[in-house]
Amino acid sequence: MTDYGHDLRFGTFLPAEAATAAETLRLAVRTEELGLDLASVQDHPYQARFLDAWTLLSVLAAHTERISVFPNVANLPLRPPAVLARAAASLDLLSGGRVELGLGAGAFWDAIVGMGGPRRTAPESMRALAEAIAVLRALWGNDRSARVDGEHYRLQGAHPGPGAAHDIGIWVGGYKPRMLSLIGRLADGWLPSSPYLAPDQLAEANRRIDEAAAGAGRRPEDVRRLYNIAGTFRGDGREFLQGPPKVWVEQLAELAVTEGMSAFILMVPAGGDADLERFALEVAPAVRELVAAERTHPGGREAADTSDTSEISEKAVVVATAERVRNETLATPTPDDGTRLSSIRLWDEAERPTGPESDPTVRYSARQRASGQHLIDVHNHLRQELAQLRDLVDQVAAGALDLGRARSIINTMAMRQNNWTLGTYCESYCRVVTTHHTIEDVSLFPRLRAADPALVPVVDRLEAEHHVIAEVLERVDGALVAMVSKPEGIAAVREAVDLLTDTLLSHLSYEERELVEPLSRYNVI
């Protein structure tokens, strides 16, 4: 049993096809919205249908604020390490320390040669990779000049820099014994993929890495263990990641505490929102909790019966939750301050029903509290974007901002499109609000109705308000259309946005007031 004690991280392995570029960008933003930690893309420069990985990562970093991005993995034979060092450090600086470097020795040699790259034997690839890591570290170092005297890569007095914003991790993908030994000696992380290396092969590979690390005077925990994973939420749990979320939770937690795997990167296809959301909202928090429980109270988890994973007991989750309950308060709903910008009133707030009183004796686990906090986090994102939209409308209306400058400001916002105009930003925001409400209507609200019939009046009212807000969004859209032919129509846009502000902020506060506690109590999200 090996647990290296690393913090757990979860992320996505996104499609790189040029034909679905907008979808990749959307999925990266969604990765961040769902609270995951990492987003990555593959790097096959010889593949004509793929976007250039480094260009794509730069765009993903520009459209997100928190997640780290990395190539999964960079194709070393077609990316000179000296240039790669500058590129990674530059993007790390520009993104505020959100870049890691997945690195591979290369494969598909005919295609590499076709792009003008070298053809290397296995031993040559190993030496080239070791030299490349030396080059990267030298150019990220503090010496006045960098020198590496290698067979494949050399530095002859190059000046290090620019300095990265944080210590960029070099995560190497590889499977063969000699590669695993190199990872143990030189790398910061190991990045295999489950379709190529099954879970039952991890122990032997980790042993080789640990032995090589010790032989080089390093600690085994100096090498983070990451795992690209693929699976389905269908199935009976007899195979790896083939079953409902509880199967995923138990299997991934088992890999964390017995094999030391501390980052799980889900391979997400275009349109893979459903699996991505289940992974982020149901699997990742529960894995964190189970692993934390095991680290706090070793043996507290109920071991899974690996001979028949379809019979995985719920007891493991129950035990972990019971061990981590706290008398901490729930997330605090955002109050409605009563400010109204529009003279129009589309509903009577006094008629809003309320749900049952909460039980002050109920104790909530960290995961349960996170369910209520997640709702507030999503709402805060909508509030932030609405504030930016209002500011932009106000500046355009006041003549303090021309459209060209408006485009520049929008370029820094979280929700962007290809044409940076006020209209496209408003359209994007309207679409995001509509999507959020649709998810609640289709997925969240039915579960709350089933969990507690006393919540039905509240949920029905919230759903009815969604329809009202949809009509307000149509007003915003109509005002934008009119402004195309009448520039003075910005006044109508502002009126419509004022009404949207009143209705949406009131609705979000009401929803949080009524649902934060039930979401936590029933662990629904």
Salt bridges, closest charged atoms under 4 A:
ASP3 OD2 - ARG295 NE 2.91
ASP7 OD1 - ARG224 NH2 2.58
GLU23 OE2 - ARG26 NH2 2.77
GLU33 OE1 - ARG30 NH1 3.17
GLU33 OE2 - HIS381 NE2 3.63
ASP37 OD2 - ARG288 NH2 2.96
ASP43 OD2 - ARG79 NE 2.73
ASP52 OD1 - ARG79 NH2 2.78
ASP92 OD1 - HIS166 ND1 2.95
GLU100 OE2 - HIS166 NE2 2.97
ASP110 OD1 - ARG119 NH2 2.88
GLU151 OE1 - ARG127 NE 2.94
GLU151 OE2 - HIS152 NE2 3.62
ASP188 OD2 - ARG137 NH2 3.29
GLU204 OE2 - ARG207 NH2 2.37
GLU204 OE2 - ARG208 NE 3.42
ASP210 OD1 - ARG225 NH2 2.75
GLU211 OE2 - ARG207 NH1 2.64
GLU221 OE2 - ARG219 NH1 3.66
ASP222 OD1 - ARG219 NH2 2.87
ASP236 OD2 - ARG238 NE 3.02
GLU250 OE2 - ARG301 NH2 2.93
GLU254 OE1 - ARG301 NH2 3.35
ASP273 OD2 - ARG26 NH1 2.63
GLU277 OE2 - ARG30 NH2 3.12
GLU282 OE2 - ARG278 NE 3.38
GLU302 OE1 - LYS315 NZ 3.90
ASP308 OD1 - ARG238 NH1 3.72
GLU314 OE2 - LYS246 NZ 3.52
GLU328 OE1 - ARG369 NH2 3.49
ASP336 OD2 - ARG340 NH2 2.73
GLU349 OE2 - ARG340 NH2 2.70
ASP394 OD1 - ARG494 NH1 3.41
GLU427 OE2 - ARG431 NH1 3.80
GLU440 OE2 - HIS436 NE2 3.26
GLU440 OE1 - HIS466 NE2 3.14
ASP441 OD1 - HIS466 ND1 2.74
ASP452 OD2 - ARG521 NH1 3.48
ASP460 OD1 - ARG449 NH2 2.87
GLU463 OE1 - ARG449 NH2 2.73
GLU465 OE2 - ARG352 NE 2.81
GLU465 OE2 - ARG461 NE 2.83
GLU465 OE1 - HIS507 ND1 2.76
ASP498 OD1 - ARG390 NH1 2.54
GLU511 OE2 - HIS379 NE2 3.25
GLU511 OE1 - HIS507 NE2 3.32
GLU512 OE2 - HIS379 ND1 2.89
GLU512 OE2 - ARG383 NH2 2.84
GLU514 OE2 - ARG513 NE 3.08
GLU517 OE1 - ARG521 NH2 2.56
